[in-house]
Amino acid sequence: SRYGDDIVALIGPDGIGKSTVGDFFARQAAQDQIVARARASLLTTPTQLLEEMFKAFVLDFPPHGSIADLKAALQNYFKAVQKQGRSVVLVVDDAHELGDDAFSLLVRLALTENADDAFHLLLLGEPQLHDMLDYTCPLKKGSSQFTRLQLPPLTVDETRNYLHYRLSNVSVDQNDEAQPFPFSKNQVEKIHKLADGIPGRINTQAQLLLESPQGIIAQFLPLLSKGIGRNFPRHFPRRYAVAAVGLLAVLLIAFMSGESEEEVADATRTVSLPIPLPSVVNTTPLDSITERSDLGAAGSVANVQEANTAELDVTSPFTSLPVPTVAPSVIASSAGAVSVLENADAIEPASTTASASANTQAGQRSRILALPTTQFTLQLMGASSRTNVEEFVRKQASSSVYWYETRNNGRPWFVIIHGAYASRGEAQSAVAGLPGELSKLEPWIRPLNAVQAEVRAQN
């Protein structure tokens, strides 16, 4: 980011620690570079992306400027910073969600329109980001102009150390005595396997296990043993006391196991924890950084994201980087219970399964072909990333949004359309009434018979 002219891409699945490493990088780079943060979205148009960059770099945004004027203003700013012996870095979270137009704009700013190397780009995203870069970045002397850094999952030993770290922070933050580690070797291995070694998923699996009857017993047995040693009369045989504890444990397990299957299923979907697992909060003020409003990796586990669930300052994939020292005072407060994501192993209701089936490519194709041929629809956008398009349509499930695959310059291209309207005039009127984020787009009206022809041709 200081001396290279490549785009740097930090890639890994949701919850692996991308945003945490991004936070660490921003704190270090801010010493001699101007660092700004931006968050990507499939709905972000090129103009909106440039506006976001103006805000990130604390520049006045000219509301009526053209894209060329906005780019020129940013490039002048980059050159002015470079004359001061510094450079500019933009960190883009969830870069894999960017639509093709906005993504291409970023690539041009970082590569083809960056003659003095005054602007550097760090992209944080999921695995499909690599394909987007490979598709968009021009070659230079036969080589790609981006550097990919892959965050690997934790090993079993790293998972155990991570759980120790999180639980010890709870004790430090609450001024509690050091509590015994509540997980056995087999339980740690189970957590690691279910979570695939991904820190954000480790949080969820550990929480579920702590809330289970076995987890509760494991927490209370050491406390009962201490109480027996201090409070039972000396003449009372210790073996009787131990037997009493064992009986209590059996009764508690039997009581908690007596719930109906439906109650157990509900309990595993949303639970509250007696021992919350906090996240590390970045308390270093960075005037040059625009923080994500919904960043899950650096906030409390109370807002477990897709994305970004609570993540760990993990340096195993970057052995050359020092581990930042985190004082106990910066550990997030764990007052209150922690909400947990739905249990991935729970059986989905039939309605959810039907909805998922409708969102497959075959399901979308059937829905589009069932629309009246003589009517019109609104084409919202197109993108080269099928994953992004599927996720966008899933989020817009309450609207009449569909997607289909076609070809653009011989490559797969995924188109999103909205609604079916009896006339072109009715479709034109519907543009002004598009709900929520869809109102930011500039759709164009297409006859449904033309769309259906593309769907059949691709099939």
C-alpha positions, 0 to 999 in steps of 0.5 A: 500500500506504500510502494506498490502499484497493485490493488491489494485484495484481502479475501476470505469468507464471512467472519474470518477477520477481514475487517479486523485486519483492515482496522489494524492496517488503518491504525498502522498506515494512518501514521504516514498515509491518509486512510479512508474507509468506504462500504460497498453495495450492489446498489452503489452507482459510480456517482454515489461511489465518488460521493462516498469517496469525497465524504471519506476524504472529508472533501466538499462534494459538488452535487451537480458535477459530472463523473469526469469532473468528480474524478478530476477533483479527486485526482487533484487531491491525490496529487496535492497529498503526494507533494506533501510526501504522503499517499492516499489509501482507500479501504473498501469493506464488502468490495465483492458487493459492488456492481460492475460499473462502480467496481470498474470505476475504482479499478480505473482510478487505482490503475489506468488513471493513477499515473503518479501512484498517489492513490492506493486501494485495499479491497476487503471481500469474500472469495468472489472478489478474486473473480471480479478483479480477474475479470476487470483488471487490465494486464500489465506486461502479461501479469495481473495488477492485483495482489491477493491475500487469503485469510486462512481459517484457524487450526484446532489449536488456534481455536482453543487459544482463541476461546481462552482469549475471549473468555479471559477477556470476559473475566478481566472486563467484569473484574471476576476471578479467573474462571475454569475453561468450560470446554473439553478437548472434544468440545473444542474439536467439535466447535472447530469442525462446525465453525470450519475454523472461522472466528465469527462462527466459532463465537456462535457455536461456543455460545450455543454449547455454553447454553446447552445443558452440558455447558451449564453443568460444566460451568456450575460443577466447579462452583458447587465443588468449591462450595462443598469444600467451604460450607459442608461440616467437617464431620460430613463425609466428603464422598456423600457431598460428591454424590449429592453434587452428582445427583443434582447434576443428573436431575438438572440434565433430566429437567432440561432434557424434558422439554418438548422437541419444539421447545428445544428447537426454539431454544436453539434458534435464539438464546441468551448467554450467561457468559457473553463473548465480547469483541475488541473495540478499536478505541484509537481515534482516526480522523481520516477514517470513516467508520462503517455504521454497521461494522460487526467485526469491531463491535459487539457480538450483540450485532452478529452480522453476515458478515461480519460477525465478531472477528479476531485480531488474528495474525497467523496468515500475516506472520510478519505483522505484530499483534496489537496489544489490547488493554483490558479497558478496550474490551467491549462491555459484556453487560446483558445477554448476547443474541445468537444467530439462528442455529444452522442445523435447525430444520427450516420450515416448509415456507422457507424451503419453498422460498429458497427453491424459488430463488434458484436459477430454475425457480427464477426462470419459471417465474419470469416465463409465467409473467404475461408476455404482452406486458412490460418490466423494469430492468434495474441493473446487470452484473457479472457476479451471480452471488451478488445478484442472488443476494440482492434479490434475496434481500428484496424478497418483499418486492417483485424482483427477479433475475436471469442469466444471459451473455455480455461479450461472451461472458455470463451476465446476470440481469435483475428486473422488477415487476410486470406492468400492463402498459409502458406508461404504467411502467414509467409511473412505477419508476417513481414509486420504487420502494426503498433502495430501489428508488436510487436506481435508473431503470429502463423499460423493456417488453417482457417478451424480449426478456423471456426470449433472452431467458429461453435462449440462455436455457 
